[in-house]
Amino acid sequence: MKRLLLLPALLLSCTLGAAAQDWSDSEVVRRRAEPVVTYRAKLDGDFLLLEAAHAKGWHTYALDNVERARKRSGREHPETELPTRIEVAGGLKIIGNWFQSKPEDLSQEVIRWYTWGFSRRAIFAVRVERLEGEKALVTINAQACDATTCQMVRDVVLTLPLATVESFSQNEERSAINFDELIEVARVTDEGNTD
C-alpha cells in the first residue's frame, strides 16, 4: 500500500520539476542583503512570460503607472513612482502590446498621490517572434518599495535559452496563459506615454 501512495507523489514531483525547467534562472533584487523581488522568464507558445515575485511587504509598479496617474490626476506630468520597463533583445522580437496582472490601486487620495502596482506575484506577457540567435535577453528596470523605503531595479537581465526557429514555430498558438487574469497595456514609450 505504501508503494502505491509513493508513486503518485513521485510522479507529481517529477512533473513539477520538469515544469520548473521551462523558466529561466531567477534574478533576485536585494536591499541590504534581503530579497525584495525575484524575476524569471519563459516562453509559453508564442508568448514571453515574465514573473515578478515580491518579498512580503514589497511591491513594484504597473507598466502603465504614469499613464494611469495622468488620467486620474489630470496632470500631464504627475508625480508618481516609476513604472516597470521590460526590454527584449537577442533571439526574440516583441509583437503587439504587453499584458500584465491587474494592478492594485496603491493611490493615496488625501495627498493626491496616484499609483498602481503589484505585491506578491505579477505576470507580464507579450507575443513574440523568433529571430536568429540561441538566446533572448530580457532586461527589467523598475522601482520596488515597501512602507518606508524604495529600491531601484536597474538593468536586471534574464537570459532565456531558445529552441530552434523550427521548434518555436511548431509551438506557436499553444499558449496556456489565462488572459482573464491579465489586462492589455497600450504600447508604452520610454517617456511613460502610451501609444
ABEGO torsion letter per residue (X at the ends): XAAAAAAAAAAAAAAAAAAAAABBBBBBBBBGGBBABBBBBBBBEABBBBBBBBBBGBBBBBAAAAAAAAAAAGBABBBBBBBBBBBBBEABBBBEBBBBBBBBBABBAAAGBBBBBBBEBBBBBBBBBBBBEABBBBBBBBBBBBAABBBBBBGBBBBBBBBBAAAAAAABGABABBAAABBBBBBBBAAGBBX
